Amino acid sequence: MLDDSQLEKAKSMSIIVTKGTLDWAYPPFILGTTAAAMDVEVTMFFTFYGLVLLKKDLNLGFSTLGNAAIEIPMIGGHMKMPNMVSMLPGAGALAGTMMKNLMAKKGVASIEDLREAAVDLEIRMIACQMTLNLFEYSTDDLIDGIELGGAATYMETALKSDINLFI
């Protein structure tokens, strides 16, 4: 654990964002905006499936597949979501709606709000040019103020960062 003097020295953080589902969108935005609010210079590099988090129109999916840890509070207990549920048509949408409702009920900011906070806090957000080309997205699909770059752009930042995260 960092002591106060070490924490004061940690003034930059880079995050590689690789996943674009609702549940995986929260960690990079929460950690990034929290660090930026603590005067840490933050760079977020969005690549592969994480790139969708920069699209103007967010329509984030949610999957129970492969996540045996999901326990949604329900009727005074916790309901586990078995992997088999994900095979049912509409199960992901239902689980996503349940998660969004739970988050709203508990006062958790939406991904849209967290992304807006990231912009307001002047977090440097880089869209991976290779991924943009690979998935045939246009810069018109993305929110304003996004920088384009590749692995070298990220590495230039990461090599100078005090904290590097892969999410």
N, C-alpha and C positions, 0 to 999 in steps of 0.2 A: 504494500500500500504506500502511496506517495505521502510524504509529510508536506506541510504547508509550503516550505521553501521550494520543494520539487514541483509542487502543483503550480506555483507562481511562474516557474520556468517553462512549463508546458503551455506554449502559446499557439500551437498549430496542430491541426488534426486533419487527416484525410480518411475518407470512407469510400470504399468500392461498393456500389449498390448493384447487386446482380439479380435480385428477385422482385417481381412486380405483382404479387398477390397482396390482398388486403392485410393479412397478418404479417407478411414480411416487409411491408411498406413502413410500418410503425417504427421499428428499431432505428433505422438510419435517420429518419426525420426527427425523432425524439432526441436521440443522442446528438445529432448535428445542431439542432436549435438550442438545446440546453448548453452545449459547449459555446456556441456563438453568443448566447446571452451572458456567459461567463467571460467574455472578451477573448475567446480562443478563435483564431483564424481557422475557418473550416472550409474544406474543399470536398465536394461530393462528386464522384465519378460514376455515372450511370451507364452500365453496359449490359448487354444481352437482355434478359427479361426485365431487368431493372429500368431500362430505358422507358418503358411505358409509363413510369411514374412522372415523366416530364411532359406527357401528352396533355394538350389543352383539355380534352374531354376524357376524364378518368372514368373507367368502367372496370374497377378492379374485381377480379374473381377471388374466390376463396375455396380452398380444397381441404377436405378432411383426409385425403389419401396420404398415407405415410406419416401422419401425425397422430400417433396414439396418445399423446399427452393432452389432447383437447378434452376439456371438461367444461361444459357450459352450465352456469348456474341456472337451475330450473326447478320450480315447485319445491323450494326449500332444500334442495340437494344439488348434486352435480351430475349431469348426464354426459357420459362418455360417447364419443362419436366413433363407432367402429368403422374400419376401412371399407367394409362392404357397403356402407351407406353411400359412399361416393359413387358407386356404380348406378345408383338410381337417378333417373332423369330429374333434373332440377334440384338435386340434393346440395350441390355446391352453392347455388343461388340462395337456397333456403338457409343454409348454414351462414353464408355471408350476410344475409339480411338479419339473422338472429344476432350475429356478432356486431353489426353496425348499430342495431337497436340497443344492445347491451352497453356498447361504448357510449352512445348518446345518453342513456339512462344514468351512467356513472360519471358523466361530464368529461369524457375523454374527447379531445379535439379530433376533428375529422382529418383525413389525409390532406384534403384540400386546404384546410386551415393551417396545418403544419407546413405544407409546402409554401403557402403565402407568407407564413412567419419566416421561413428560410430565405425567401426573397427579401423581405423587410429587414432581416438581420444581415443582409449582404453576404450570404453564404455563396461561395463560388460553386456553381453547378455546371459540370461538364458532361455533355452528351457524347458518347463514344461514336465517332464518325464511322468506324467500320460496322458497328451494329446498325446505325442509321441506314447505311447502304445495304447491309445484309437483309434486313427486314423491310426494305423499300419504304422507309418513312421519309418524309420531307421535313425540313426545318419549319415549314408552315404548320405541321402537326403539333409542334412543341410550344410550350409557353415562352413568352418573350424573355430576353435576357440570358438565354442559355449559351454557353460557350461550346464550341465543337472542338474535339481533340481526340487523340488516340492514346495508346499505351505509353508512348514517350512523354506526352503531356502529363499524364497521371504520374509517371515515375519521377519527373522533374519536381513535382510537388511532394510526393511521398518520401523521397530521399531527404527532404528538408523538414519533414513533419516530425513532431514529437510523439504523436499518437497515430497509428495506422490501423484501420479496422476493415475487415472484409465481411460484408453482410449480404 
